[in-house]
Amino acid sequence: MKTGKLTGEKLKIKAKKNTLFHEKMKELRSIYGMSQEDVSKVLLVSKQTISNYETGFREPSLDSLIKIADFFHVSADWLIGRNTSNDVDPANVLMEIKEKMRLEKIAKLRQELADLEGQK
């Protein structure tokens, strides 16, 4: 996934100097209107893992932190409290997710068509 600032109308997330990862994770999920289960499917972890992140019981590995930052289009520094300013555009991210799903569906249909033509 691409990273960096997104174009379009921005939603400013509250910049809290000492906000902990678990608070930011929960805030991002809420902004994007996603359940813990939704996020767990995207990150390929259990719903319990997301719950543990959000309660502060567990912190993500470096690889997981990068996946979370990439998915929500924020910096890893912001997630861990090293940088307090960030702009997030949930509508843009939702469009990107829908586009990815659309492209995957097209690829699957093309493959099914090719398989059917190969059976003739």
N, CA, C and O atoms as a Tinker XYZ file with bonds, in Angstrom:
   480  protein
     1  N      0.836000   -1.180000    0.000000    73     2
     2  CA     0.000000    0.000000    0.000000    64     1     3
     3  C      0.876000    1.237000    0.000000    63     2     4     5
     4  O      1.984000    1.232000    0.537000    81     3
     5  N      0.362000    2.303000   -0.613000    73     3     6
     6  CA     1.139000    3.522000   -0.619000    64     5     7
     7  C      0.986000    4.242000    0.707000    63     6     8     9
     8  O     -0.005000    4.078000    1.419000    81     7
     9  N      1.978000    5.031000    1.015000    73     7    10
    10  CA     1.933000    5.797000    2.252000    64     9    11
    11  C      1.993000    7.277000    1.924000    63    10    12    13
    12  O      2.078000    7.650000    0.754000    81    11
    13  N      1.952000    8.099000    2.914000    73    11    14
    14  CA     2.055000    9.526000    2.717000    64    13    15
    15  C      0.709000   10.194000    2.893000    63    14    16    17
    16  O     -0.293000    9.545000    3.192000    81    15
    17  N      0.703000   11.494000    2.705000    73    15    18
    18  CA    -0.535000   12.250000    2.861000    64    17    19
    19  C     -1.474000   11.960000    1.719000    63    18    20    21
    20  O     -1.046000   11.789000    0.577000    81    19
    21  N     -2.749000   11.905000    2.021000    73    19    22
    22  CA    -3.770000   11.634000    1.029000    64    21    23
    23  C     -4.357000   12.940000    0.540000    63    22    24    25
    24  O     -4.364000   13.941000    1.257000    81    23
    25  N     -4.852000   12.920000   -0.697000    73    23    26
    26  CA    -5.466000   14.118000   -1.242000    64    25    27
    27  C     -6.935000   14.155000   -0.873000    63    26    28    29
    28  O     -7.469000   13.181000   -0.342000    81    27
    29  N     -7.581000   15.252000   -1.144000    73    27    30
    30  CA    -9.010000   15.368000   -0.851000    64    29    31
    31  C     -9.238000   16.013000    0.505000    63    30    32    33
    32  O     -8.317000   16.517000    1.148000    81    31
    33  N    -10.485000   15.979000    0.910000    73    31    34
    34  CA   -10.855000   16.578000    2.189000    64    33    35
    35  C    -10.233000   15.784000    3.324000    63    34    36    37
    36  O    -10.386000   14.564000    3.391000    81    35
    37  N     -9.541000   16.463000    4.203000    73    35    38
    38  CA    -8.807000   15.809000    5.289000    64    37    39
    39  C     -9.601000   15.837000    6.588000    63    38    40    41
    40  O    -10.365000   16.762000    6.866000    81    39
    41  N     -9.389000   14.801000    7.357000    73    39    42
    42  CA    -9.961000   14.757000    8.698000    64    41    43
    43  C     -8.799000   14.825000    9.667000    63    42    44    45
    44  O     -7.946000   13.938000    9.682000    81    43
    45  N     -8.762000   15.854000   10.464000    73    43    46
    46  CA    -7.658000   16.042000   11.389000    64    45    47
    47  C     -7.894000   15.215000   12.648000    63    46    48    49
    48  O     -8.907000   15.380000   13.329000    81    47
    49  N     -6.970000   14.340000   12.945000    73    47    50
    50  CA    -7.050000   13.563000   14.183000    64    49    51
    51  C     -6.476000   14.410000   15.307000    63    50    52    53
    52  O     -5.469000   15.097000   15.138000    81    51
    53  N     -7.130000   14.347000   16.447000    73    51    54
    54  CA    -6.679000   15.122000   17.596000    64    53    55
    55  C     -5.203000   14.825000   17.876000    63    54    56    57
    56  O     -4.804000   13.668000   18.007000    81    55
    57  N     -4.422000   15.866000   17.963000    73    55    58
    58  CA    -2.995000   15.709000   18.251000    64    57    59
    59  C     -2.801000   15.743000   19.764000    63    58    60    61
    60  O     -2.876000   16.801000   20.389000    81    59
    61  N     -2.558000   14.597000   20.329000    73    59    62
    62  CA    -2.337000   14.493000   21.766000    64    61    63
    63  C     -0.889000   14.110000   21.982000    63    62    64    65
    64  O     -0.428000   13.100000   21.450000    81    63
    65  N     -0.173000   14.894000   22.746000    73    63    66
    66  CA     1.258000   14.656000   22.897000    64    65    67
    67  C      1.581000   13.282000   23.476000    63    66    68    69
    68  O      2.485000   12.614000   22.974000    81    67
    69  N      0.896000   12.852000   24.481000    73    67    70
    70  CA     1.250000   11.601000   25.139000    64    69    71
    71  C      0.250000   10.483000   24.869000    63    70    72    73
    72  O      0.084000    9.574000   25.683000    81    71
    73  N     -0.413000   10.560000   23.721000    73    71    74
    74  CA    -1.366000    9.513000   23.387000    64    73    75
    75  C     -0.616000    8.214000   23.141000    63    74    76    77
    76  O      0.394000    8.196000   22.437000    81    75
    77  N     -1.103000    7.144000   23.716000    73    75    78
    78  CA    -0.466000    5.849000   23.575000    64    77    79
    79  C     -0.969000    5.136000   22.329000    63    78    80    81
    80  O     -2.036000    5.446000   21.799000    81    79
    81  N     -0.173000    4.170000   21.876000    73    79    82
    82  CA    -0.532000    3.416000   20.681000    64    81    83
    83  C     -1.954000    2.877000   20.766000    63    82    84    85
    84  O     -2.726000    3.005000   19.815000    81    83
    85  N     -2.305000    2.275000   21.902000    73    83    86
    86  CA    -3.625000    1.629000   21.983000    64    85    87
    87  C     -4.760000    2.635000   21.811000    63    86    88    89
    88  O     -5.803000    2.296000   21.253000    81    87
    89  N     -4.574000    3.862000   22.280000    73    87    90
    90  CA    -5.611000    4.877000   22.104000    64    89    91
    91  C     -5.728000    5.288000   20.633000    63    90    92    93
    92  O     -6.830000    5.483000   20.121000    81    91
    93  N     -4.592000    5.414000   19.967000    73    91    94
    94  CA    -4.593000    5.813000   18.555000    64    93    95
    95  C     -5.167000    4.706000   17.685000    63    94    96    97
    96  O     -5.881000    4.980000   16.720000    81    95
    97  N     -4.864000    3.473000   18.015000    73    95    98
    98  CA    -5.389000    2.340000   17.243000    64    97    99
    99  C     -6.919000    2.332000   17.311000    63    98   100   101
   100  O     -7.596000    2.183000   16.295000    81    99
   101  N     -7.438000    2.492000   18.503000    73    99   102
   102  CA    -8.890000    2.489000   18.690000    64   101   103
   103  C     -9.524000    3.690000   17.993000    63   102   104   105
   104  O    -10.585000    3.566000   17.381000    81   103
   105  N     -8.878000    4.847000   18.083000    73   103   106
   106  CA    -9.390000    6.058000   17.449000    64   105   107
   107  C     -9.428000    5.901000   15.927000    63   106   108   109
   108  O    -10.416000    6.274000   15.294000    81   107
   109  N     -8.377000    5.360000   15.342000    73   107   110
   110  CA    -8.346000    5.151000   13.892000    64   109   111
   111  C     -9.451000    4.193000   13.450000    63   110   112   113
   112  O    -10.162000    4.450000   12.478000    81   111
   113  N     -9.581000    3.104000   14.168000    73   111   114
   114  CA   -10.611000    2.111000   13.815000    64   113   115
   115  C    -11.988000    2.756000   13.864000    63   114   116   117
   116  O    -12.830000    2.512000   13.000000    81   115
   117  N    -12.206000    3.574000   14.873000    73   115   118
   118  CA   -13.483000    4.263000   15.018000    64   117   119
   119  C    -13.715000    5.257000   13.883000    63   118   120   121
   120  O    -14.812000    5.313000   13.326000    81   119
   121  N    -12.713000    6.028000   13.542000    73   119   122
   122  CA   -12.819000    7.001000   12.454000    64   121   123
   123  C    -13.178000    6.313000   11.142000    63   122   124   125
   124  O    -13.972000    6.834000   10.358000    81   123
   125  N    -12.596000    5.149000   10.907000    73   123   126
   126  CA   -12.843000    4.426000    9.662000    64   125   127
   127  C    -14.109000    3.569000    9.730000    63   126   128   129
   128  O    -14.471000    2.913000    8.753000    81   127
   129  N    -14.773000    3.577000   10.870000    73   127   130
   130  CA   -16.023000    2.845000   11.003000    64   129   131
   131  C    -15.846000    1.341000   10.875000    63   130   132   133
   132  O    -16.706000    0.653000   10.325000    81   131
   133  N    -14.747000    0.841000   11.374000    73   131   134
   134  CA   -14.447000   -0.584000   11.258000    64   133   135
   135  C    -14.578000   -1.272000   12.613000    63   134   136   137
   136  O    -14.320000   -0.677000   13.660000    81   135
   137  N    -14.980000   -2.526000   12.568000    73   135   138
   138  CA   -15.011000   -3.325000   13.791000    64   137   139
   139  C    -13.625000   -3.912000   14.022000    63   138   140   141
   140  O    -12.768000   -3.882000   13.140000    81   139
   141  N    -13.420000   -4.444000   15.219000    73   139   142
   142  CA   -12.152000   -5.128000   15.491000    64   141   143
   143  C    -11.980000   -6.302000   14.531000    63   142   144   145
   144  O    -10.871000   -6.591000   14.080000    81   143
   145  N    -13.076000   -6.966000   14.226000    73   143   146
   146  CA   -13.021000   -8.099000   13.307000    64   145   147
   147  C    -12.609000   -7.653000   11.901000    63   146   148   149
   148  O    -11.816000   -8.327000   11.243000    81   147
   149  N    -13.145000   -6.518000   11.441000    73   147   150
   150  CA   -12.765000   -5.982000   10.127000    64   149   151
   151  C    -11.261000   -5.747000   10.057000    63   150   152   153
   152  O    -10.599000   -6.154000    9.102000    81   151
   153  N    -10.737000   -5.086000   11.079000    73   151   154
   154  CA    -9.308000   -4.766000   11.103000    64   153   155
   155  C     -8.480000   -6.044000   11.199000    63   154   156   157
   156  O     -7.427000   -6.153000   10.571000    81   155
   157  N     -8.951000   -7.004000   11.978000    73   155   158
   158  CA    -8.198000   -8.255000   12.130000    64   157   159
   159  C     -8.080000   -8.987000   10.800000    63   158   160   161
   160  O     -7.046000   -9.591000   10.513000    81   159
   161  N     -9.134000   -8.936000    9.987000    73   159   162
   162  CA    -9.094000   -9.596000    8.671000    64   161   163
   163  C     -8.097000   -8.920000    7.743000    63   162   164   165
   164  O     -7.375000   -9.588000    7.003000    81   163
   165  N     -8.062000   -7.610000    7.783000    73   163   166
   166  CA    -7.130000   -6.867000    6.934000    64   165   167
   167  C     -5.687000   -7.132000    7.345000    63   166   168   169
   168  O     -4.814000   -7.305000    6.494000    81   167
   169  N     -5.442000   -7.163000    8.643000    73   167   170
   170  CA    -4.077000   -7.335000    9.151000    64   169   171
   171  C     -3.673000   -8.796000    9.301000    63   170   172   173
   172  O     -2.531000   -9.099000    9.644000    81   171
   173  N     -4.616000   -9.701000    9.041000    73   171   174
   174  CA    -4.361000  -11.149000    9.135000    64   173   175
   175  C     -3.938000  -11.561000   10.541000    63   174   176   177
   176  O     -2.991000  -12.324000   10.729000    81   175
   177  N     -4.671000  -11.031000   11.528000    73   175   178
   178  CA    -4.464000  -11.420000   12.925000    64   177   179
   179  C     -5.834000  -11.723000   13.521000    63   178   180   181
   180  O     -6.859000  -11.496000   12.877000    81   179
   181  N     -5.853000  -12.229000   14.730000    73   179   182
   182  CA    -7.138000  -12.536000   15.365000    64   181   183
   183  C     -7.799000  -11.267000   15.900000    63   182   184   185
   184  O     -7.142000  -10.252000   16.134000    81   183
   185  N     -9.105000  -11.351000   16.084000    73   183   186
   186  CA    -9.855000  -10.247000   16.689000    64   185   187
   187  C     -9.325000   -9.989000   18.097000    63   186   188   189
   188  O     -9.270000   -8.841000   18.537000    81   187
   189  N     -8.938000  -11.038000   18.796000    73   187   190
   190  CA    -8.395000  -10.891000   20.149000    64   189   191
   191  C     -7.098000  -10.078000   20.140000    63   190   192   193
   192  O     -6.835000   -9.306000   21.063000    81   191
   193  N     -6.294000  -10.257000   19.092000    73   191   194
   194  CA    -5.051000   -9.479000   18.978000    64   193   195
   195  C     -5.372000   -7.994000   18.872000    63   194   196   197
   196  O     -4.732000   -7.171000   19.527000    81   195
   197  N     -6.363000   -7.647000   18.048000    73   195   198
   198  CA    -6.752000   -6.243000   17.913000    64   197   199
   199  C     -7.275000   -5.725000   19.252000    63   198   200   201
   200  O     -6.945000   -4.611000   19.658000    81   199
   201  N     -8.079000   -6.519000   19.928000    73   199   202
   202  CA    -8.582000   -6.143000   21.244000    64   201   203
   203  C     -7.417000   -5.903000   22.209000    63   202   204   205
   204  O     -7.418000   -4.931000   22.964000    81   203
   205  N     -6.435000   -6.789000   22.178000    73   203   206
   206  CA    -5.257000   -6.637000   23.049000    64   205   207
   207  C     -4.481000   -5.361000   22.725000    63   206   208   209
   208  O     -3.987000   -4.689000   23.630000    81   207
   209  N     -4.370000   -5.023000   21.431000    73   207   210
   210  CA    -3.715000   -3.768000   21.045000    64   209   211
   211  C     -4.469000   -2.579000   21.627000    63   210   212   213
   212  O     -3.864000   -1.653000   22.168000    81   211
   213  N     -5.795000   -2.612000   21.510000    73   211   214
   214  CA    -6.607000   -1.470000   21.911000    64   213   215
   215  C     -6.731000   -1.305000   23.425000    63   214   216   217
   216  O     -6.993000   -0.201000   23.903000    81   215
   217  N     -6.550000   -2.355000   24.165000    73   215   218
   218  CA    -6.602000   -2.247000   25.622000    64   217   219
   219  C     -5.220000   -1.986000   26.218000    63   218   220   221
   220  O     -5.094000   -1.719000   27.413000    81   219
   221  N     -4.194000   -2.063000   25.389000    73   219   222
   222  CA    -2.836000   -1.849000   25.869000    64   221   223
   223  C     -2.225000   -3.098000   26.479000    63   222   224   225
   224  O     -1.121000   -3.050000   27.021000    81   223
   225  N     -2.938000   -4.217000   26.394000    73   223   226
   226  CA    -2.431000   -5.474000   26.944000    64   225   227
   227  C     -1.257000   -5.990000   26.128000    63   226   228   229
   228  O     -0.372000   -6.667000   26.650000    81   227
   229  N     -1.259000   -5.660000   24.833000    73   227   230
   230  CA    -0.209000   -6.146000   23.942000    64   229   231
   231  C      0.132000   -5.042000   22.945000    63   230   232   233
   232  O     -0.740000   -4.261000   22.562000    81   231
   233  N      1.387000   -4.973000   22.527000    73   231   234
   234  CA     1.801000   -4.040000   21.490000    64   233   235
   235  C      2.212000   -4.824000   20.256000    63   234   236   237
   236  O      2.690000   -5.953000   20.367000    81   235
   237  N      2.030000   -4.234000   19.080000    73   235   238
   238  CA     2.337000   -4.969000   17.849000    64   237   239
   239  C      3.837000   -5.115000   17.619000    63   238   240   241
   240  O      4.646000   -4.332000   18.116000    81   239
   241  N      4.176000   -6.143000   16.852000    73   239   242
   242  CA     5.561000   -6.302000   16.411000    64   241   243
   243  C      5.868000   -5.181000   15.425000    63   242   244   245
   244  O      4.959000   -4.468000   15.001000    81   243
   245  N      7.111000   -5.019000   15.063000    73   243   246
   246  CA     7.483000   -3.996000   14.097000    64   245   247
   247  C      6.766000   -4.225000   12.766000    63   246   248   249
   248  O      6.259000   -3.282000   12.158000    81   247
   249  N      6.727000   -5.479000   12.318000    73   247   250
   250  CA     6.030000   -5.788000   11.062000    64   249   251
   251  C      4.553000   -5.417000   11.141000    63   250   252   253
   252  O      4.008000   -4.840000   10.200000    81   251
   253  N      3.907000   -5.742000   12.248000    73   251   254
   254  CA     2.487000   -5.416000   12.420000    64   253   255
   255  C      2.278000   -3.909000   12.505000    63   254   256   257
   256  O      1.308000   -3.383000   11.959000    81   255
   257  N      3.181000   -3.215000   13.186000    73   255   258
   258  CA     3.085000   -1.763000   13.290000    64   257   259
   259  C      3.136000   -1.129000   11.895000    63   258   260   261
   260  O      2.381000   -0.201000   11.607000    81   259
   261  N      4.008000   -1.620000   11.050000    73   259   262
   262  CA     4.127000   -1.099000    9.682000    64   261   263
   263  C      2.854000   -1.390000    8.897000    63   262   264   265
   264  O      2.374000   -0.523000    8.166000    81   263
   265  N      2.297000   -2.591000    9.032000    73   263   266
   266  CA     1.041000   -2.927000    8.343000    64   265   267
   267  C     -0.090000   -2.001000    8.789000    63   266   268   269
   268  O     -0.879000   -1.532000    7.969000    81   267
   269  N     -0.161000   -1.744000   10.093000    73   267   270
   270  CA    -1.200000   -0.869000   10.631000    64   269   271
   271  C     -1.027000    0.549000   10.074000    63   270   272   273
   272  O     -1.990000    1.170000    9.624000    81   271
   273  N      0.201000    1.047000   10.109000    73   271   274
   274  CA     0.477000    2.394000    9.601000    64   273   275
   275  C      0.134000    2.490000    8.118000    63   274   276   277
   276  O     -0.486000    3.463000    7.687000    81   275
   277  N      0.531000    1.493000    7.336000    73   275   278
   278  CA     0.233000    1.501000    5.898000    64   277   279
   279  C     -1.262000    1.447000    5.643000    63   278   280   281
   280  O     -1.774000    2.179000    4.796000    81   279
   281  N     -1.966000    0.590000    6.364000    73   279   282
   282  CA    -3.399000    0.445000    6.138000    64   281   283
   283  C     -4.151000    1.737000    6.444000    63   282   284   285
   284  O     -5.012000    2.156000    5.670000    81   283
   285  N     -3.829000    2.365000    7.568000    73   283   286
   286  CA    -4.542000    3.573000    7.970000    64   285   287
   287  C     -3.919000    4.854000    7.396000    63   286   288   289
   288  O     -4.409000    5.953000    7.654000    81   287
   289  N     -2.855000    4.713000    6.631000    73   287   290
   290  CA    -2.179000    5.852000    5.995000    64   289   291
   291  C     -1.705000    6.883000    7.013000    63   290   292   293
   292  O     -1.924000    8.085000    6.865000    81   291
   293  N     -1.058000    6.380000    8.034000    73   291   294
   294  CA    -0.438000    7.236000    9.041000    64   293   295
   295  C      1.002000    6.766000    9.194000    63   294   296   297
   296  O      1.365000    5.695000    8.707000    81   295
   297  N      1.808000    7.554000    9.858000    73   295   298
   298  CA     3.197000    7.142000   10.064000    64   297   299
   299  C      3.303000    6.261000   11.311000    63   298   300   301
   300  O      2.523000    6.385000   12.254000    81   299
   301  N      4.287000    5.374000   11.282000    73   299   302
   302  CA     4.552000    4.548000   12.466000    64   301   303
   303  C      4.971000    5.452000   13.629000    63   302   304   305
   304  O      4.632000    5.185000   14.783000    81   303
   305  N      5.708000    6.518000   13.319000    73   303   306
   306  CA     6.101000    7.472000   14.361000    64   305   307
   307  C      4.882000    8.058000   15.053000    63   306   308   309
   308  O      4.859000    8.193000   16.277000    81   307
   309  N      3.867000    8.406000   14.264000    73   307   310
   310  CA     2.654000    8.967000   14.861000    64   309   311
   311  C      1.969000    7.930000   15.745000    63   310   312   313
   312  O      1.499000    8.250000   16.837000    81   311
   313  N      1.915000    6.685000   15.268000    73   311   314
   314  CA     1.253000    5.632000   16.045000    64   313   315
   315  C      1.896000    5.416000   17.404000    63   314   316   317
   316  O      1.208000    5.115000   18.380000    81   315
   317  N      3.216000    5.569000   17.472000    73   315   318
   318  CA     3.898000    5.320000   18.750000    64   317   319
   319  C      4.165000    6.601000   19.536000    63   318   320   321
   320  O      4.849000    6.579000   20.560000    81   319
   321  N      3.611000    7.735000   19.043000    73   319   322
   322  CA     3.691000    8.966000   19.808000    64   321   323
   323  C      4.915000    9.822000   19.574000    63   322   324   325
   324  O      5.155000   10.761000   20.333000    81   323
   325  N      5.692000    9.533000   18.552000    73   323   326
   326  CA     6.880000   10.343000   18.266000    64   325   327
   327  C      6.560000   11.578000   17.437000    63   326   328   329
   328  O      7.346000   12.525000   17.413000    81   327
   329  N      5.431000   11.579000   16.765000    73   327   330
   330  CA     5.012000   12.684000   15.921000    64   329   331
   331  C      3.525000   12.889000   16.203000    63   330   332   333
   332  O      2.738000   11.951000   16.078000    81   331
   333  N      3.140000   14.090000   16.577000    73   331   334
   334  CA     1.759000   14.287000   17.008000    64   333   335
   335  C      0.839000   14.847000   15.932000    63   334   336   337
   336  O     -0.361000   14.985000   16.171000    81   335
   337  N      1.361000   15.172000   14.766000    73   335   338
   338  CA     0.466000   15.706000   13.731000    64   337   339
   339  C      0.300000   14.693000   12.611000    63   338   340   341
   340  O      1.263000   14.065000   12.172000    81   339
   341  N     -0.921000   14.546000   12.164000    73   339   342
   342  CA    -1.216000   13.612000   11.069000    64   341   343
   343  C     -2.576000   13.951000   10.476000    63   342   344   345
   344  O     -3.492000   14.355000   11.192000    81   343
   345  N     -2.699000   13.788000    9.183000    73   343   346
   346  CA    -3.965000   13.982000    8.494000    64   345   347
   347  C     -4.418000   12.637000    7.960000    63   346   348   349
   348  O     -3.625000   11.902000    7.372000    81   347
   349  N     -5.676000   12.310000    8.158000    73   347   350
   350  CA    -6.221000   11.047000    7.686000    64   349   351
   351  C     -7.503000   11.349000    6.928000    63   350   352   353
   352  O     -8.323000   12.147000    7.383000    81   351
   353  N     -7.677000   10.727000    5.793000    73   351   354
   354  CA    -8.883000   10.901000    4.996000    64   353   355
   355  C     -9.563000    9.543000    4.864000    63   354   356   357
   356  O     -9.238000    8.783000    3.951000    81   355
   357  N    -10.500000    9.221000    5.754000    73   355   358
   358  CA   -11.150000    7.920000    5.717000    64   357   359
   359  C    -11.858000    7.636000    4.397000    63   358   360   361
   360  O    -11.871000    6.495000    3.936000    81   359
   361  N    -12.439000    8.649000    3.795000    73   359   362
   362  CA   -13.155000    8.432000    2.536000    64   361   363
   363  C    -12.193000    7.983000    1.450000    63   362   364   365
   364  O    -12.529000    7.122000    0.636000    81   363
   365  N    -11.006000    8.556000    1.433000    73   363   366
   366  CA   -10.010000    8.182000    0.431000    64   365   367
   367  C     -9.539000    6.744000    0.648000    63   366   368   369
   368  O     -9.377000    5.987000   -0.309000    81   367
   369  N     -9.324000    6.380000    1.887000    73   367   370
   370  CA    -8.886000    5.021000    2.182000    64   369   371
   371  C     -9.974000    4.029000    1.800000    63   370   372   373
   372  O     -9.684000    2.974000    1.237000    81   371
   373  N    -11.226000    4.361000    2.103000    73   371   374
   374  CA   -12.332000    3.482000    1.747000    64   373   375
   375  C    -12.399000    3.299000    0.234000    63   374   376   377
   376  O    -12.632000    2.191000   -0.247000    81   375
   377  N    -12.194000    4.384000   -0.520000    73   375   378
   378  CA   -12.187000    4.285000   -1.984000    64   377   379
   379  C    -11.064000    3.362000   -2.449000    63   378   380   381
   380  O    -11.259000    2.562000   -3.365000    81   379
   381  N     -9.891000    3.467000   -1.825000    73   379   382
   382  CA    -8.765000    2.618000   -2.207000    64   381   383
   383  C     -9.077000    1.147000   -1.925000    63   382   384   385
   384  O     -8.747000    0.275000   -2.729000    81   383
   385  N     -9.701000    0.876000   -0.803000    73   383   386
   386  CA   -10.061000   -0.505000   -0.462000    64   385   387
   387  C    -11.071000   -1.045000   -1.469000    63   386   388   389
   388  O    -10.936000   -2.175000   -1.940000    81   387
   389  N    -12.080000   -0.245000   -1.799000    73   387   390
   390  CA   -13.085000   -0.678000   -2.767000    64   389   391
   391  C    -12.457000   -0.907000   -4.137000    63   390   392   393
   392  O    -12.808000   -1.866000   -4.826000    81   391
   393  N    -11.542000   -0.047000   -4.536000    73   391   394
   394  CA   -10.866000   -0.201000   -5.830000    64   393   395
   395  C    -10.037000   -1.488000   -5.853000    63   394   396   397
   396  O    -10.032000   -2.211000   -6.849000    81   395
   397  N     -9.346000   -1.764000   -4.763000    73   395   398
   398  CA    -8.544000   -2.986000   -4.685000    64   397   399
   399  C     -9.450000   -4.212000   -4.798000    63   398   400   401
   400  O     -9.127000   -5.166000   -5.506000    81   399
   401  N    -10.581000   -4.182000   -4.096000    73   399   402
   402  CA   -11.518000   -5.309000   -4.157000    64   401   403
   403  C    -12.081000   -5.461000   -5.571000    63   402   404   405
   404  O    -12.252000   -6.579000   -6.056000    81   403
   405  N    -12.369000   -4.336000   -6.230000    73   403   406
   406  CA   -12.887000   -4.366000   -7.599000    64   405   407
   407  C    -11.862000   -4.976000   -8.547000    63   406   408   409
   408  O    -12.210000   -5.800000   -9.393000    81   407
   409  N    -10.611000   -4.579000   -8.412000    73   407   410
   410  CA    -9.556000   -5.112000   -9.277000    64   409   411
   411  C     -9.335000   -6.605000   -9.033000    63   410   412   413
   412  O     -9.093000   -7.365000   -9.970000    81   411
   413  N     -9.421000   -7.017000   -7.764000    73   411   414
   414  CA    -9.291000   -8.443000   -7.455000    64   413   415
   415  C    -10.436000   -9.239000   -8.073000    63   414   416   417
   416  O    -10.225000  -10.341000   -8.578000    81   415
   417  N    -11.639000   -8.689000   -8.036000    73   415   418
   418  CA   -12.800000   -9.357000   -8.618000    64   417   419
   419  C    -12.647000   -9.461000  -10.135000    63   418   420   421
   420  O    -12.967000  -10.498000  -10.717000    81   419
   421  N    -12.163000   -8.404000  -10.778000    73   419   422
   422  CA   -11.934000   -8.432000  -12.227000    64   421   423
   423  C    -10.899000   -9.495000  -12.580000    63   422   424   425
   424  O    -11.074000  -10.242000  -13.542000    81   423
   425  N     -9.829000   -9.560000  -11.807000    73   423   426
   426  CA    -8.788000  -10.552000  -12.071000    64   425   427
   427  C     -9.349000  -11.972000  -11.927000    63   426   428   429
   428  O     -9.023000  -12.853000  -12.722000    81   427
   429  N    -10.181000  -12.187000  -10.926000    73   427   430
   430  CA   -10.783000  -13.501000  -10.709000    64   429   431
   431  C    -11.712000  -13.861000  -11.866000    63   430   432   433
   432  O    -11.695000  -14.993000  -12.349000    81   431
   433  N    -12.525000  -12.895000  -12.313000    73   431   434
   434  CA   -13.430000  -13.150000  -13.434000    64   433   435
   435  C    -12.652000  -13.431000  -14.718000    63   434   436   437
   436  O    -13.041000  -14.300000  -15.498000    81   435
   437  N    -11.568000  -12.711000  -14.941000    73   435   438
   438  CA   -10.727000  -12.968000  -16.117000    64   437   439
   439  C    -10.160000  -14.383000  -16.080000    63   438   440   441
   440  O    -10.111000  -15.074000  -17.097000    81   439
   441  N     -9.735000  -14.799000  -14.893000    73   439   442
   442  CA    -9.177000  -16.147000  -14.754000    64   441   443
   443  C    -10.250000  -17.193000  -15.010000    63   442   444   445
   444  O     -9.998000  -18.191000  -15.686000    81   443
   445  N    -11.447000  -16.971000  -14.473000    73   443   446
   446  CA   -12.551000  -17.906000  -14.701000    64   445   447
   447  C    -12.917000  -17.973000  -16.176000    63   446   448   449
   448  O    -13.216000  -19.054000  -16.685000    81   447
   449  N    -12.901000  -16.852000  -16.866000    73   447   450
   450  CA   -13.175000  -16.808000  -18.289000    64   449   451
   451  C    -12.117000  -17.562000  -19.073000    63   450   452   453
   452  O    -12.433000  -18.319000  -19.991000    81   451
   453  N    -10.867000  -17.353000  -18.709000    73   451   454
   454  CA    -9.775000  -18.049000  -19.370000    64   453   455
   455  C     -9.884000  -19.564000  -19.147000    63   454   456   457
   456  O     -9.628000  -20.350000  -20.059000    81   455
   457  N    -10.259000  -19.959000  -17.945000    73   455   458
   458  CA   -10.446000  -21.374000  -17.643000    64   457   459
   459  C    -11.572000  -21.972000  -18.477000    63   458   460   461
   460  O    -11.451000  -23.087000  -18.985000    81   459
   461  N    -12.677000  -21.222000  -18.618000    73   459   462
   462  CA   -13.813000  -21.698000  -19.412000    64   461   463
   463  C    -13.436000  -21.802000  -20.889000    63   462   464   465
   464  O    -13.821000  -22.761000  -21.558000    81   463
   465  N    -12.691000  -20.828000  -21.402000    73   463   466
   466  CA   -12.276000  -20.878000  -22.794000    64   465   467
   467  C    -11.303000  -22.021000  -23.036000    63   466   468   469
   468  O    -11.273000  -22.603000  -24.120000    81   467
   469  N    -10.521000  -22.332000  -22.037000    73   467   470
   470  CA    -9.573000  -23.450000  -22.148000    64   469   471
   471  C    -10.260000  -24.799000  -22.154000    63   470   472   473
   472  O     -9.700000  -25.777000  -22.650000    81   471
   473  N    -11.468000  -24.868000  -21.611000    73   471   474
   474  CA   -12.230000  -26.129000  -21.575000    64   473   475
   475  C    -12.932000  -26.420000  -22.899000    63   474   476   477
   476  O    -13.374000  -27.546000  -23.127000    81   475
   477  N    -13.040000  -25.424000  -23.768000    73   475   478
   478  CA   -13.753000  -25.615000  -25.044000    64   477   479
   479  C    -12.993000  -26.480000  -25.994000    63   478   480
   480  O    -13.457000  -26.734000  -27.105000    81   479
